[in-house]
Amino acid sequence: MSDVQSLFKKNSIIPDIITIAPSEILNIQYQSGVTVNLGKELTPTQVKDKPVVKWACKDTEYYTLAMIDPDAPSREKPKFREWHHWLVGNIYGGDLNKGEVLSDYIGSGPPKGTGLHRYVFLVFKQQEKCDFSKVPKLPNNSGDKRGKFSIAKFAQEYKLGTPIAGNFYLAKYDDYVPKLYAKLKG
């Protein structure tokens, strides 16, 4: 069992989000200089900007990337599980710039007093280019239609199979969160 698999189980990502953990690590680097490292704690300030994401990919394949928070609004009462922060499909050859942005990136915004949230990144290898025309395209200045998402159901609907790569970090409220909320109110 890889580190990714054992830490996904230890942190209850399995079964809270998916049933089978990816075996490969997803490399995620933020502009702030921090790197996502399998459950290490980061701050909303450190992860406010869209990261660079890399994985072992093939130049001629399509992929889907998701970032989700299963702990919305809190891990104890996750009534909005899963809140998706980022969703990009039809990523050709691992180049995010060649992907179809379904939900633009929104950084972590755990409410004050809700403790640590898990922020989970997953990459799926698509069987072919998918038709995502029925998926609403969500901007990064609104939280509408992001709650109660299910990456497992999405993966099933688009025949994505199990994730091939993943990573996650933990974060709790910091001084950046009110600024993020203001941005989401438009």
C-alpha positions as CSV (number, residue, x, y, z in Angstrom):
1,M,0.0,0.0,0.0
2,S,1.4,3.4,-1.0
3,D,1.6,6.4,1.3
4,V,-1.2,8.0,-0.6
5,Q,-3.5,5.0,0.0
6,S,-2.6,4.6,3.7
7,L,-3.0,8.3,4.5
8,F,-6.3,8.5,2.6
9,K,-7.6,5.7,4.8
10,K,-6.1,7.1,8.0
11,N,-7.8,10.5,7.4
12,S,-11.1,8.9,6.4
13,I,-11.0,10.2,2.8
14,I,-11.9,6.6,2.2
15,P,-14.9,6.1,2.7
16,D,-16.1,9.8,3.1
17,I,-15.4,10.7,-0.5
18,I,-14.2,7.7,-2.5
19,T,-14.0,3.9,-2.0
20,I,-10.6,3.3,-3.7
21,A,-7.6,5.5,-3.1
22,P,-5.2,6.5,-5.9
23,S,-1.8,4.9,-5.8
24,E,0.2,7.8,-7.2
25,I,0.9,11.1,-5.6
26,L,-0.2,14.4,-7.1
27,N,2.4,17.1,-7.0
28,I,0.8,20.5,-6.0
29,Q,2.8,23.7,-5.6
30,Y,1.3,27.0,-4.6
31,Q,2.5,30.5,-5.6
32,S,3.1,31.2,-1.9
33,G,5.9,28.6,-2.1
34,V,4.2,25.8,-0.1
35,T,3.7,22.3,-1.4
36,V,0.8,20.0,-0.5
37,N,2.2,17.1,1.4
38,L,-0.3,14.3,2.3
39,G,-2.2,15.8,5.2
40,K,0.1,18.5,6.4
41,E,-1.6,21.6,7.6
42,L,-1.6,24.7,5.4
43,T,-3.3,28.1,5.8
44,P,-6.0,29.6,3.6
45,T,-3.6,32.5,3.0
46,Q,-1.0,30.1,1.6
47,V,-3.5,28.4,-0.7
48,K,-5.5,31.4,-2.0
49,D,-4.1,31.3,-5.5
50,K,-4.5,28.5,-8.1
51,P,-1.6,26.0,-7.8
52,V,0.5,24.2,-10.3
53,V,-0.5,20.6,-10.4
54,K,1.5,17.7,-11.9
55,W,1.2,14.0,-12.1
56,A,2.5,11.0,-14.1
57,C,0.5,11.4,-17.3
58,K,0.6,10.4,-20.9
59,D,0.7,13.1,-23.7
60,T,-2.2,11.6,-25.6
61,E,-4.7,11.0,-22.7
62,Y,-7.4,13.2,-21.2
63,Y,-7.8,13.7,-17.4
64,T,-10.1,15.3,-14.9
65,L,-8.9,17.1,-11.8
66,A,-11.0,17.8,-8.8
67,M,-10.4,19.6,-5.5
68,I,-13.0,19.1,-2.8
69,D,-13.7,19.8,0.9
70,P,-15.8,17.0,2.4
71,D,-16.0,18.9,5.7
72,A,-18.4,21.8,4.8
73,P,-19.3,23.5,7.0
74,S,-17.5,21.3,9.5
75,R,-16.2,17.8,9.9
76,E,-18.7,17.1,12.7
77,K,-21.7,18.4,10.6
78,P,-20.8,18.1,6.9
79,K,-24.2,19.0,5.6
80,F,-22.7,20.5,2.4
81,R,-20.4,17.5,1.7
82,E,-18.7,17.7,-0.7
83,W,-18.0,21.4,-1.5
84,H,-16.0,21.5,-4.7
85,H,-13.3,24.1,-5.0
86,W,-12.0,23.3,-8.4
87,L,-13.0,21.0,-11.3
88,V,-11.3,20.8,-14.6
89,G,-12.1,18.2,-17.3
90,N,-10.6,17.2,-20.6
91,I,-7.1,18.1,-19.5
92,Y,-5.1,16.9,-22.5
93,G,-1.7,15.4,-21.8
94,G,-1.7,16.8,-18.2
95,D,-1.6,20.4,-19.3
96,L,-4.1,22.2,-17.2
97,N,-4.1,25.1,-19.7
98,K,-5.6,22.7,-22.3
99,G,-8.4,21.6,-19.9
100,E,-12.0,22.7,-19.8
101,V,-12.6,24.6,-16.5
102,L,-15.9,23.5,-15.1
103,S,-15.5,25.2,-11.7
104,D,-12.8,27.8,-11.4
105,Y,-10.4,27.6,-8.5
106,I,-11.5,28.9,-5.1
107,G,-9.0,28.6,-2.2
108,S,-9.8,27.2,1.3
109,G,-12.3,29.1,3.4
110,P,-13.2,27.1,6.5
111,P,-15.6,29.0,8.7
112,K,-14.3,30.3,12.1
113,G,-14.5,27.7,14.9
114,T,-15.0,24.6,12.6
115,G,-11.5,23.2,13.1
116,L,-9.4,21.5,10.5
117,H,-11.0,20.7,7.1
118,R,-9.6,18.2,4.6
119,Y,-8.9,19.6,1.1
120,V,-8.6,16.7,-1.3
121,F,-7.2,16.7,-4.9
122,L,-8.0,13.8,-7.2
123,V,-7.0,13.1,-10.8
124,F,-8.9,10.7,-13.0
125,K,-7.8,9.3,-16.4
126,Q,-10.7,9.7,-18.8
127,Q,-11.4,6.9,-21.3
128,E,-11.9,9.6,-24.0
129,K,-12.7,13.2,-24.3
130,C,-15.9,13.9,-22.4
131,D,-18.9,16.0,-23.2
132,F,-19.3,18.3,-20.2
133,S,-21.8,20.6,-21.9
134,K,-24.5,19.8,-19.3
135,V,-22.1,20.7,-16.4
136,P,-22.7,24.3,-15.2
137,K,-19.6,26.4,-15.6
138,L,-18.9,28.0,-12.2
139,P,-16.8,31.2,-11.8
140,N,-14.4,31.9,-8.9
141,N,-16.4,34.8,-7.5
142,S,-19.4,32.8,-6.3
143,G,-20.0,29.8,-4.1
144,D,-23.3,29.0,-5.8
145,K,-23.9,25.3,-6.9
146,R,-20.7,24.1,-5.2
147,G,-22.1,22.4,-2.2
148,K,-23.4,18.8,-2.0
149,F,-21.3,17.7,-4.9
150,S,-20.1,14.1,-5.1
151,I,-16.9,13.4,-7.0
152,A,-17.8,9.7,-6.8
153,K,-21.1,10.2,-8.6
154,F,-19.5,12.6,-11.1
155,A,-16.8,10.0,-11.9
156,Q,-19.5,7.4,-12.3
157,E,-21.6,9.6,-14.6
158,Y,-18.7,10.4,-16.9
159,K,-17.1,6.9,-16.6
160,L,-13.9,8.2,-15.1
161,G,-13.2,5.1,-13.0
162,T,-11.1,5.4,-9.9
163,P,-8.6,8.2,-9.3
164,I,-5.1,7.6,-10.5
165,A,-3.4,10.3,-8.4
166,G,-4.2,12.3,-5.3
167,N,-3.1,14.4,-2.4
168,F,-4.6,16.5,0.4
169,Y,-3.9,19.1,3.0
170,L,-5.6,20.3,6.2
171,A,-6.6,23.9,6.9
172,K,-8.5,25.9,9.4
173,Y,-9.8,29.5,9.5
174,D,-7.3,32.3,9.3
175,D,-7.4,36.1,8.6
176,Y,-7.8,35.6,4.8
177,V,-11.1,33.8,5.0
178,P,-13.3,37.0,5.4
179,K,-11.6,38.4,2.3
180,L,-12.5,35.2,0.4
181,Y,-16.1,35.4,1.6
182,A,-16.3,39.0,0.4
183,K,-15.0,38.0,-3.0
184,L,-17.6,35.2,-3.2
185,K,-20.4,37.6,-2.5
186,G,-19.4,39.4,-5.7
